[in-house]
Each structure stands twice: as C-alpha cells, then as structure tokens.
Amino acid sequence: MNFREYLQKGHAIDVLLAMVPSDHEPYVGWQAIKKRLRRQGITVADGTYRSRAQELVKLGLAYAQAIDPLKCHYLLTPEGKAVATKLAEFLKSVDEILTVQSWREAEE
C-alpha cells in the first residue's frame, strides 16, 4: 500500500491528524485521539483506528509501542509528523480557497 491508497480509506485523514502530538499533550493515546475527534463531531470505531494506525506503521509513518502483551500505543514517527503537518497545511489552504470562493459568489 502507498500513501495515496491509505488516504482513500475511511477516517484515514482523521486518524493521522488526530495522532499529532501537541505542546501540552506530547503523548497521544487512543483515548485522547477519541476525545479530539469527538470535539470535531467525528466518531471512529476502535477497530477502524487500529487498522489505520497499523497501516501507518507499514508506511513507516508510525510505530507501535507495546504497553503489555496484548496492547500497544501507536505514535507518529518524525516523518509521520511531517506528513501530517503538510497535510494539515494543505487542507487549511483548500478551506481558505473555498471560503474566498464562497464569499465571491455571495457578492455576485
């Protein structure tokens, strides 16, 4: 699988962007990711999250950190953080273009 194929899967972008750590939250576990997504009105099933996170591991954008024999945390690699940052910037610029377009159409 390549990154383009990953992006076409359900909640792929949501999971990737929600995994990015912040200054006040350097570690982002599944419960924190769920909260972040819920604040945006997005619900992702546990299995979907695990599938998307495992796919990010296969792409080299995340790694699994074992917390016990049955559980692990998925964390972004530096490359994963860079990809997520670029993707977020791109999405923000698209939103800005669409906002300007809507504003212009409203003026007409």
N, CA, C and O atoms as a printed pandas DataFrame, in Angstrom:
     atom_number atom_name residue_name chain_id  residue_number  x_coord  y_coord  z_coord
0              1         N          MET        A               1    0.848   -1.171    0.000
1              2        CA          MET        A               1    0.000    0.000    0.000
2              3         C          MET        A               1    0.895    1.238    0.000
3              4         O          MET        A               1    1.938    1.268    0.654
4              5         N          ASN        A               2    0.469    2.250   -0.742
5              6        CA          ASN        A               2    1.181    3.524   -0.714
6              7         C          ASN        A               2    0.322    4.557    0.016
7              8         O          ASN        A               2   -0.813    4.274    0.399
8              9         N          PHE        A               3    0.870    5.749    0.201
9             10        CA          PHE        A               3    0.175    6.760    0.987
10            11         C          PHE        A               3   -1.142    7.185    0.330
11            12         O          PHE        A               3   -2.128    7.438    1.022
12            13         N          ARG        A               4   -1.158    7.262   -0.982
13            14        CA          ARG        A               4   -2.391    7.642   -1.682
14            15         C          ARG        A               4   -3.493    6.625   -1.417
15            16         O          ARG        A               4   -4.644    6.998   -1.191
16            17         N          GLU        A               5   -3.148    5.352   -1.443
17            18        CA          GLU        A               5   -4.143    4.312   -1.143
18            19         C          GLU        A               5   -4.616    4.424    0.300
19            20         O          GLU        A               5   -5.798    4.239    0.588
20            21         N          TYR        A               6   -3.689    4.728    1.207
21            22        CA          TYR        A               6   -4.060    4.908    2.617
22            23         C          TYR        A               6   -5.094    6.020    2.757
23            24         O          TYR        A               6   -6.099    5.858    3.448
24            25         N          LEU        A               7   -4.843    7.152    2.097
25            26        CA          LEU        A               7   -5.732    8.312    2.224
26            27         C          LEU        A               7   -7.155    8.032    1.750
27            28         O          LEU        A               7   -8.088    8.710    2.178
28            29         N          GLN        A               8   -7.332    7.058    0.887
29            30        CA          GLN        A               8   -8.653    6.754    0.344
30            31         C          GLN        A               8   -9.506    5.925    1.297
31            32         O          GLN        A               8  -10.691    5.712    1.041
32            33         N          LYS        A               9   -8.922    5.461    2.378
33            34        CA          LYS        A               9   -9.659    4.645    3.337
34            35         C          LYS        A               9  -10.427    5.508    4.324
35            36         O          LYS        A               9  -10.047    6.646    4.598
36            37         N          GLY        A              10  -11.496    4.966    4.847
37            38        CA          GLY        A              10  -12.340    5.692    5.792
38            39         C          GLY        A              10  -11.584    6.155    7.019
39            40         O          GLY        A              10  -10.874    5.372    7.651
40            41         N          HIS        A              11  -11.733    7.417    7.354
41            42        CA          HIS        A              11  -11.145    8.061    8.532
42            43         C          HIS        A              11   -9.618    8.093    8.520
43            44         O          HIS        A              11   -9.007    8.343    9.559
44            45         N          ALA        A              12   -8.996    7.850    7.384
45            46        CA          ALA        A              12   -7.535    7.854    7.309
46            47         C          ALA        A              12   -6.966    9.220    7.682
47            48         O          ALA        A              12   -6.046    9.312    8.494
48            49         N          ILE        A              13   -7.508   10.267    7.095
49            50        CA          ILE        A              13   -7.011   11.614    7.381
50            51         C          ILE        A              13   -7.323   11.990    8.823
51            52         O          ILE        A              13   -6.485   12.571    9.513
52            53         N          ASP        A              14   -8.528   11.660    9.276
53            54        CA          ASP        A              14   -8.912   11.969   10.659
54            55         C          ASP        A              14   -7.936   11.358   11.653
55            56         O          ASP        A              14   -7.474   12.035   12.571
56            57         N          VAL        A              15   -7.625   10.087   11.472
57            58        CA          VAL        A              15   -6.738    9.385   12.411
58            59         C          VAL        A              15   -5.329    9.970   12.346
59            60         O          VAL        A              15   -4.720   10.227   13.384
60            61         N          LEU        A              16   -4.813   10.178   11.155
61            62        CA          LEU        A              16   -3.457   10.717   11.018
62            63         C          LEU        A              16   -3.337   12.081   11.700
63            64         O          LEU        A              16   -2.402   12.308   12.467
64            65         N          LEU        A              17   -4.260   12.974   11.431
65            66        CA          LEU        A              17   -4.176   14.314   12.016
66            67         C          LEU        A              17   -4.397   14.292   13.525
67            68         O          LEU        A              17   -3.785   15.077   14.249
68            69         N          ALA        A              18   -5.257   13.408   14.003
69            70        CA          ALA        A              18   -5.520   13.324   15.447
70            71         C          ALA        A              18   -4.338   12.731   16.216
71            72         O          ALA        A              18   -4.234   12.922   17.427
72            73         N          MET        A              19   -3.457   12.022   15.533
73            74        CA          MET        A              19   -2.302   11.411   16.198
74            75         C          MET        A              19   -1.156   12.390   16.433
75            76         O          MET        A              19   -0.198   12.053   17.129
76            77         N          VAL        A              20   -1.233   13.575   15.877
77            78        CA          VAL        A              20   -0.141   14.543   16.019
78            79         C          VAL        A              20   -0.106   15.057   17.456
79            80         O          VAL        A              20   -1.109   15.561   17.961
80            81         N          PRO        A              21    1.051   14.930   18.117
81            82        CA          PRO        A              21    1.158   15.438   19.488
82            83         C          PRO        A              21    1.178   16.961   19.499
83            84         O          PRO        A              21    1.499   17.601   18.497
84            85         N          SER        A              22    0.832   17.521   20.635
85            86        CA          SER        A              22    0.871   18.977   20.790
86            87         C          SER        A              22    1.808   19.312   21.942
87            88         O          SER        A              22    2.294   18.417   22.633
88            89         N          ASP        A              23    2.060   20.601   22.147
89            90        CA          ASP        A              23    2.950   21.022   23.232
90            91         C          ASP        A              23    2.420   20.594   24.598
91            92         O          ASP        A              23    3.186   20.163   25.460
92            93         N          HIS        A              24    1.116   20.714   24.789
93            94        CA          HIS        A              24    0.541   20.350   26.094
94            95         C          HIS        A              24    0.139   18.877   26.160
95            96         O          HIS        A              24   -0.256   18.391   27.219
96            97         N          GLU        A              25    0.234   18.176   25.053
97            98        CA          GLU        A              25   -0.127   16.755   25.009
98            99         C          GLU        A              25    0.888   16.014   24.131
99           100         O          GLU        A              25    0.565   15.624   23.009
100          101         N          PRO        A              26    2.122   15.816   24.639
101          102        CA          PRO        A              26    3.175   15.216   23.817
102          103         C          PRO        A              26    2.918   13.747   23.479
103          104         O          PRO        A              26    3.408   13.254   22.464
104          105         N          TYR        A              27    2.164   13.052   24.308
105          106        CA          TYR        A              27    1.811   11.656   24.043
106          107         C          TYR        A              27    0.325   11.613   23.716
107          108         O          TYR        A              27   -0.496   12.121   24.480
108          109         N          VAL        A              28   -0.019   11.020   22.605
109          110        CA          VAL        A              28   -1.418   10.969   22.192
110          111         C          VAL        A              28   -1.846    9.501   22.077
111          112         O          VAL        A              28   -1.548    8.833   21.087
112          113         N          GLY        A              29   -2.549    9.012   23.103
113          114        CA          GLY        A              29   -3.073    7.652   23.088
114          115         C          GLY        A              29   -4.468    7.622   22.487
115          116         O          GLY        A              29   -5.029    8.666   22.154
116          117         N          TRP        A              30   -5.020    6.441   22.350
117          118        CA          TRP        A              30   -6.320    6.258   21.711
118          119         C          TRP        A              30   -7.422    7.049   22.403
119          120         O          TRP        A              30   -8.274    7.623   21.726
120          121         N          GLN        A              31   -7.431    7.094   23.730
121          122        CA          GLN        A              31   -8.484    7.839   24.427
122          123         C          GLN        A              31   -8.400    9.331   24.104
123          124         O          GLN        A              31   -9.427    9.983   23.913
124          125         N          ALA        A              32   -7.191    9.869   24.045
125          126        CA          ALA        A              32   -7.019   11.286   23.690
126          127         C          ALA        A              32   -7.434   11.529   22.240
127          128         O          ALA        A              32   -8.041   12.551   21.923
128          129         N          ILE        A              33   -7.103   10.586   21.371
129          130        CA          ILE        A              33   -7.495   10.707   19.962
130          131         C          ILE        A              33   -9.010   10.698   19.837
131          132         O          ILE        A              33   -9.582   11.494   19.092
132          133         N          LYS        A              34   -9.660    9.795   20.569
133          134        CA          LYS        A              34  -11.135    9.740   20.548
134          135         C          LYS        A              34  -11.728   11.084   20.965
135          136         O          LYS        A              34  -12.662   11.579   20.334
136          137         N          LYS        A              35  -11.183   11.669   22.025
137          138        CA          LYS        A              35  -11.689   12.960   22.508
138          139         C          LYS        A              35  -11.492   14.047   21.461
139          140         O          LYS        A              35  -12.396   14.844   21.207
140          141         N          ARG        A              36  -10.308   14.077   20.852
141          142        CA          ARG        A              36  -10.039   15.074   19.811
142          143         C          ARG        A              36  -11.045   14.953   18.669
143          144         O          ARG        A              36  -11.587   15.952   18.194
144          145         N          LEU        A              37  -11.284   13.724   18.239
145          146        CA          LEU        A              37  -12.206   13.503   17.124
146          147         C          LEU        A              37  -13.640   13.844   17.510
147          148         O          LEU        A              37  -14.371   14.441   16.719
148          149         N          ARG        A              38  -14.045   13.472   18.711
149          150        CA          ARG        A              38  -15.412   13.766   19.161
150          151         C          ARG        A              38  -15.672   15.267   19.229
151          152         O          ARG        A              38  -16.774   15.723   18.925
152          153         N          ARG        A              39  -14.649   16.040   19.631
153          154        CA          ARG        A              39  -14.802   17.501   19.661
154          155         C          ARG        A              39  -15.089   18.057   18.266
155          156         O          ARG        A              39  -15.666   19.135   18.126
156          157         N          GLN        A              40  -14.684   17.316   17.245
157          158        CA          GLN        A              40  -14.933   17.730   15.866
158          159         C          GLN        A              40  -16.186   17.068   15.290
159          160         O          GLN        A              40  -16.508   17.246   14.115
160          161         N          GLY        A              41  -16.885   16.307   16.124
161          162        CA          GLY        A              41  -18.091   15.636   15.663
162          163         C          GLY        A              41  -17.814   14.376   14.858
163          164         O          GLY        A              41  -18.659   13.944   14.073
164          165         N          ILE        A              42  -16.641   13.781   15.044
165          166        CA          ILE        A              42  -16.243   12.585   14.295
166          167         C          ILE        A              42  -16.161   11.406   15.249
167          168         O          ILE        A              42  -15.553   11.502   16.315
168          169         N          THR        A              43  -16.772   10.297   14.865
169          170        CA          THR        A              43  -16.700    9.069   15.645
170          171         C          THR        A              43  -15.959    8.022   14.826
171          172         O          THR        A              43  -16.317    7.749   13.681
172          173         N          VAL        A              44  -14.927    7.440   15.421
173          174        CA          VAL        A              44  -14.145    6.389   14.768
174          175         C          VAL        A              44  -14.177    5.167   15.670
175          176         O          VAL        A              44  -13.854    5.255   16.854
176          177         N          ALA        A              45  -14.564    4.037   15.117
177          178        CA          ALA        A              45  -14.607    2.787   15.883
178          179         C          ALA        A              45  -13.188    2.350   16.254
179          180         O          ALA        A              45  -12.228    2.663   15.551
180          181         N          ASP        A              46  -13.072    1.630   17.359
181          182        CA          ASP        A              46  -11.769    1.150   17.823
182          183         C          ASP        A              46  -11.043    0.363   16.729
183          184         O          ASP        A              46   -9.854    0.574   16.487
184          185         N          GLY        A              47  -11.758   -0.534   16.082
185          186        CA          GLY        A              47  -11.162   -1.364   15.034
186          187         C          GLY        A              47  -10.669   -0.547   13.850
187          188         O          GLY        A              47   -9.630   -0.853   13.266
188          189         N          THR        A              48  -11.412    0.487   13.501
189          190        CA          THR        A              48  -11.005    1.357   12.396
190          191         C          THR        A              48   -9.724    2.104   12.772
191          192         O          THR        A              48   -8.801    2.214   11.965
192          193         N          TYR        A              49   -9.678    2.610   13.992
193          194        CA          TYR        A              49   -8.467    3.296   14.455
194          195         C          TYR        A              49   -7.266    2.354   14.395
195          196         O          TYR        A              49   -6.216    2.720   13.868
196          197         N          ARG        A              50   -7.417    1.149   14.931
197          198        CA          ARG        A              50   -6.298    0.198   14.930
198          199         C          ARG        A              50   -5.852   -0.120   13.502
199          200         O          ARG        A              50   -4.655   -0.183   13.223
200          201         N          SER        A              51   -6.812   -0.319   12.603
201          202        CA          SER        A              51   -6.465   -0.619   11.206
202          203         C          SER        A              51   -5.689    0.525   10.572
203          204         O          SER        A              51   -4.658    0.303    9.936
204          205         N          ARG        A              52   -6.184    1.756   10.744
205          206        CA          ARG        A              52   -5.494    2.914   10.156
206          207         C          ARG        A              52   -4.114    3.089   10.790
207          208         O          ARG        A              52   -3.150    3.390   10.086
208          209         N          ALA        A              53   -4.002    2.905   12.111
209          210        CA          ALA        A              53   -2.716    3.054   12.793
210          211         C          ALA        A              53   -1.731    1.984   12.314
211          212         O          ALA        A              53   -0.559    2.286   12.090
212          213         N          GLN        A              54   -2.186    0.752   12.155
213          214        CA          GLN        A              54   -1.309   -0.324   11.667
214          215         C          GLN        A              54   -0.853   -0.052   10.235
215          216         O          GLN        A              54    0.274   -0.379    9.863
216          217         N          GLU        A              55   -1.730    0.542    9.441
217          218        CA          GLU        A              55   -1.341    0.904    8.071
218          219         C          GLU        A              55   -0.281    2.005    8.081
219          220         O          GLU        A              55    0.629    2.005    7.252
220          221         N          LEU        A              56   -0.402    2.941    9.021
221          222        CA          LEU        A              56    0.626    3.980    9.156
222          223         C          LEU        A              56    1.963    3.365    9.558
223          224         O          LEU        A              56    3.015    3.824    9.113
224          225         N          VAL        A              57    1.930    2.331   10.395
225          226        CA          VAL        A              57    3.162    1.627   10.772
226          227         C          VAL        A              57    3.795    1.009    9.527
227          228         O          VAL        A              57    5.001    1.135    9.317
228          229         N          LYS        A              58    2.991    0.343    8.704
229          230        CA          LYS        A              58    3.509   -0.286    7.478
230          231         C          LYS        A              58    4.110    0.749    6.526
231          232         O          LYS        A              58    5.051    0.450    5.791
232          233         N          LEU        A              59    3.569    1.955    6.543
233          234        CA          LEU        A              59    4.088    3.022    5.682
234          235         C          LEU        A              59    5.310    3.718    6.278
235          236         O          LEU        A              59    5.934    4.549    5.617
236          237         N          GLY        A              60    5.656    3.382    7.525
237          238        CA          GLY        A              60    6.797    3.995    8.183
238          239         C          GLY        A              60    6.483    5.362    8.780
239          240         O          GLY        A              60    7.394    6.115    9.122
240          241         N          LEU        A              61    5.192    5.686    8.906
241          242        CA          LEU        A              61    4.789    6.980    9.440
242          243         C          LEU        A              61    4.427    6.905   10.921
243          244         O          LEU        A              61    4.200    7.936   11.555
244          245         N          ALA        A              62    4.371    5.705   11.471
245          246        CA          ALA        A              62    4.070    5.497   12.889
246          247         C          ALA        A              62    4.806    4.250   13.352
247          248         O          ALA        A              62    5.309    3.466   12.547
248          249         N          TYR        A              63    4.857    4.087   14.659
249          250        CA          TYR        A              63    5.418    2.864   15.226
250          251         C          TYR        A              63    4.546    2.436   16.392
251          252         O          TYR        A              63    3.839    3.248   16.989
252          253         N          ALA        A              64    4.604    1.149   16.707
253          254        CA          ALA        A              64    3.817    0.605   17.814
254          255         C          ALA        A              64    4.720    0.470   19.032
255          256         O          ALA        A              64    5.826   -0.063   18.947
256          257         N          GLN        A              65    4.230    0.963   20.167
257          258        CA          GLN        A              65    4.965    0.866   21.434
258          259         C          GLN        A              65    4.162   -0.047   22.348
259          260         O          GLN        A              65    3.072    0.319   22.786
260          261         N          ALA        A              66    4.693   -1.241   22.641
261          262        CA          ALA        A              66    3.980   -2.214   23.462
262          263         C          ALA        A              66    3.827   -1.700   24.890
263          264         O          ALA        A              66    4.769   -1.183   25.489
264          265         N          ILE        A              67    2.604   -1.857   25.420
265          266        CA          ILE        A              67    2.381   -1.496   26.826
266          267         C          ILE        A              67    2.085   -2.731   27.660
267          268         O          ILE        A              67    2.212   -2.694   28.884
268          269         N          ASP        A              68    1.697   -3.810   27.023
269          270        CA          ASP        A              68    1.585   -5.128   27.635
270          271         C          ASP        A              68    1.489   -6.123   26.477
271          272         O          ASP        A              68    1.464   -5.706   25.319
272          273         N          PRO        A              69    1.436   -7.432   26.762
273          274        CA          PRO        A              69    1.451   -8.400   25.659
274          275         C          PRO        A              69    0.291   -8.264   24.661
275          276         O          PRO        A              69    0.406   -8.711   23.520
276          277         N          LEU        A              70   -0.801   -7.661   25.074
277          278        CA          LEU        A              70   -1.965   -7.568   24.193
278          279         C          LEU        A              70   -2.234   -6.158   23.664
279          280         O          LEU        A              70   -3.034   -5.994   22.742
280          281         N          LYS        A              71   -1.587   -5.144   24.226
281          282        CA          LYS        A              71   -1.897   -3.764   23.850
282          283         C          LYS        A              71   -0.647   -3.013   23.430
283          284         O          LYS        A              71    0.464   -3.304   23.873
284          285         N          CYS        A              72   -0.866   -2.042   22.565
285          286        CA          CYS        A              72    0.232   -1.150   22.203
286          287         C          CYS        A              72   -0.329    0.227   21.879
287          288         O          CYS        A              72   -1.506    0.384   21.554
288          289         N          HIS        A              73    0.537    1.206   21.977
289          290        CA          HIS        A              73    0.201    2.572   21.588
290          291         C          HIS        A              73    0.829    2.809   20.227
291          292         O          HIS        A              73    1.916    2.307   19.944
292          293         N          TYR        A              74    0.153    3.567   19.393
293          294        CA          TYR        A              74    0.687    3.933   18.085
294          295         C          TYR        A              74    1.095    5.393   18.132
295          296         O          TYR        A              74    0.296    6.262   18.480
296          297         N          LEU        A              75    2.338    5.653   17.782
297          298        CA          LEU        A              75    2.882    7.005   17.824
298          299         C          LEU        A              75    3.468    7.345   16.460
299          300         O          LEU        A              75    4.017    6.479   15.779
300          301         N          LEU        A              76    3.350    8.595   16.069
301          302        CA          LEU        A              76    3.895    9.019   14.787
302          303         C          LEU        A              76    5.412    9.109   14.844
303          304         O          LEU        A              76    5.982    9.522   15.854
304          305         N          THR        A              77    6.054    8.722   13.762
305          306        CA          THR        A              77    7.492    8.918   13.601
306          307         C          THR        A              77    7.709   10.384   13.209
307          308         O          THR        A              77    6.746   11.085   12.898
308          309         N          PRO        A              78    8.946   10.849   13.218
309          310        CA          PRO        A              78    9.189   12.223   12.734
310          311         C          PRO        A              78    8.654   12.428   11.304
311          312         O          PRO        A              78    8.126   13.491   10.978
312          313         N          GLU        A              79    8.796   11.404   10.468
313          314        CA          GLU        A              79    8.261   11.502    9.106
314          315         C          GLU        A              79    6.737   11.584    9.113
315          316         O          GLU        A              79    6.142   12.321    8.326
316          317         N          GLY        A              80    6.113   10.822   10.008
317          318        CA          GLY        A              80    4.661   10.860   10.127
318          319         C          GLY        A              80    4.174   12.219   10.578
319          320         O          GLY        A              80    3.167   12.722   10.080
320          321         N          LYS        A              81    4.896   12.821   11.532
321          322        CA          LYS        A              81    4.542   14.173   11.993
322          323         C          LYS        A              81    4.685   15.179   10.854
323          324         O          LYS        A              81    3.849   16.069   10.695
324          325         N          ALA        A              82    5.752   15.033   10.062
325          326        CA          ALA        A              82    5.978   15.949    8.944
326          327         C          ALA        A              82    4.878   15.808    7.889
327          328         O          ALA        A              82    4.383   16.805    7.363
328          329         N          VAL        A              83    4.501   14.574    7.587
329          330        CA          VAL        A              83    3.437   14.339    6.609
330          331         C          VAL        A              83    2.115   14.906    7.127
331          332         O          VAL        A              83    1.387   15.560    6.380
332          333         N          ALA        A              84    1.806   14.662    8.386
333          334        CA          ALA        A              84    0.560   15.166    8.970
334          335         C          ALA        A              84    0.537   16.699    8.967
335          336         O          ALA        A              84   -0.500   17.306    8.699
336          337         N          THR        A              85    1.664   17.310    9.260
337          338        CA          THR        A              85    1.747   18.773    9.253
338          339         C          THR        A              85    1.509   19.326    7.857
339          340         O          THR        A              85    0.746   20.277    7.686
340          341         N          LYS        A              86    2.159   18.737    6.857
341          342        CA          LYS        A              86    1.969   19.182    5.470
342          343         C          LYS        A              86    0.529   18.966    5.028
343          344         O          LYS        A              86   -0.047   19.818    4.350
344          345         N          LEU        A              87   -0.050   17.846    5.402
345          346        CA          LEU        A              87   -1.441   17.558    5.039
346          347         C          LEU        A              87   -2.382   18.568    5.688
347          348         O          LEU        A              87   -3.309   19.053    5.039
348          349         N          ALA        A              88   -2.155   18.889    6.954
349          350        CA          ALA        A              88   -2.984   19.871    7.652
350          351         C          ALA        A              88   -2.865   21.245    6.990
351          352         O          ALA        A              88   -3.865   21.945    6.828
352          353         N          GLU        A              89   -1.641   21.634    6.607
353          354        CA          GLU        A              89   -1.436   22.912    5.925
354          355         C          GLU        A              89   -2.176   22.937    4.593
355          356         O          GLU        A              89   -2.804   23.935    4.243
356          357         N          PHE        A              90   -2.098   21.833    3.854
357          358        CA          PHE        A              90   -2.790   21.741    2.568
358          359         C          PHE        A              90   -4.303   21.868    2.756
359          360         O          PHE        A              90   -4.960   22.630    2.046
360          361         N          LEU        A              91   -4.842   21.132    3.700
361          362        CA          LEU        A              91   -6.289   21.184    3.940
362          363         C          LEU        A              91   -6.731   22.580    4.372
363          364         O          LEU        A              91   -7.798   23.050    3.976
364          365         N          LYS        A              92   -5.914   23.233    5.178
365          366        CA          LYS        A              92   -6.244   24.598    5.601
366          367         C          LYS        A              92   -6.259   25.537    4.398
367          368         O          LYS        A              92   -7.150   26.379    4.285
368          369         N          SER        A              93   -5.279   25.404    3.495
369          370        CA          SER        A              93   -5.244   26.270    2.315
370          371         C          SER        A              93   -6.434   26.005    1.398
371          372         O          SER        A              93   -6.968   26.936    0.796
372          373         N          VAL        A              94   -6.848   24.765    1.286
373          374        CA          VAL        A              94   -8.035   24.443    0.482
374          375         C          VAL        A              94   -9.266   25.088    1.102
375          376         O          VAL        A              94  -10.088   25.668    0.392
376          377         N          ASP        A              95   -9.400   24.991    2.423
377          378        CA          ASP        A              95  -10.529   25.635    3.114
378          379         C          ASP        A              95  -10.541   27.143    2.868
379          380         O          ASP        A              95  -11.598   27.736    2.651
380          381         N          GLU        A              96   -9.361   27.753    2.903
381          382        CA          GLU        A              96   -9.274   29.198    2.664
382          383         C          GLU        A              96   -9.701   29.549    1.240
383          384         O          GLU        A              96  -10.412   30.533    1.033
384          385         N          ILE        A              97   -9.278   28.760    0.267
385          386        CA          ILE        A              97   -9.673   28.995   -1.131
386          387         C          ILE        A              97  -11.178   28.870   -1.280
387          388         O          ILE        A              97  -11.816   29.698   -1.930
388          389         N          LEU        A              98  -11.742   27.842   -0.682
389          390        CA          LEU        A              98  -13.183   27.632   -0.799
390          391         C          LEU        A              98  -13.966   28.728   -0.079
391          392         O          LEU        A              98  -15.049   29.111   -0.522
392          393         N          THR        A              99  -13.426   29.229    1.024
393          394        CA          THR        A              99  -14.084   30.322    1.743
394          395         C          THR        A              99  -14.102   31.584    0.891
395          396         O          THR        A              99  -15.123   32.267    0.807
396          397         N          VAL        A             100  -12.979   31.891    0.261
397          398        CA          VAL        A             100  -12.909   33.064   -0.613
398          399         C          VAL        A             100  -13.859   32.902   -1.791
399          400         O          VAL        A             100  -14.546   33.846   -2.180
400          401         N          GLN        A             101  -13.893   31.702   -2.355
401          402        CA          GLN        A             101  -14.785   31.437   -3.489
402          403         C          GLN        A             101  -16.245   31.632   -3.070
403          404         O          GLN        A             101  -17.023   32.247   -3.800
404          405         N          SER        A             102  -16.614   31.114   -1.909
405          406        CA          SER        A             102  -17.997   31.264   -1.413
406          407         C          SER        A             102  -18.318   32.735   -1.174
407          408         O          SER        A             102  -19.424   33.190   -1.466
408          409         N          TRP        A             103  -17.352   33.473   -0.644
409          410        CA          TRP        A             103  -17.535   34.901   -0.371
410          411         C          TRP        A             103  -17.763   35.654   -1.677
411          412         O          TRP        A             103  -18.635   36.520   -1.754
412          413         N          ARG        A             104  -16.977   35.322   -2.708
413          414        CA          ARG        A             104  -17.130   35.984   -4.014
414          415         C          ARG        A             104  -18.480   35.659   -4.643
415          416         O          ARG        A             104  -19.127   36.533   -5.219
416          417         N          GLU        A             105  -18.897   34.422   -4.536
417          418        CA          GLU        A             105  -20.189   34.022   -5.091
418          419         C          GLU        A             105  -21.335   34.737   -4.375
419          420         O          GLU        A             105  -22.338   35.084   -4.999
420          421         N          ALA        A             106  -21.190   34.952   -3.094
421          422        CA          ALA        A             106  -22.221   35.637   -2.318
422          423         C          ALA        A             106  -22.333   37.110   -2.714
423          424         O          ALA        A             106  -23.408   37.704   -2.633
424          425         N          GLU        A             107  -21.194   37.696   -3.150
425          426        CA          GLU        A             107  -21.205   39.088   -3.577
426          427         C          GLU        A             107  -21.941   39.288   -4.907
427          428         O          GLU        A             107  -22.520   40.345   -5.158
428          429         N          GLU        A             108  -21.907   38.267   -5.738
429          430        CA          GLU        A             108  -22.494   38.396   -7.084
430          431         C          GLU        A             108  -23.985   38.399   -7.086
431          432         O          GLU        A             108  -24.600   38.501   -8.147
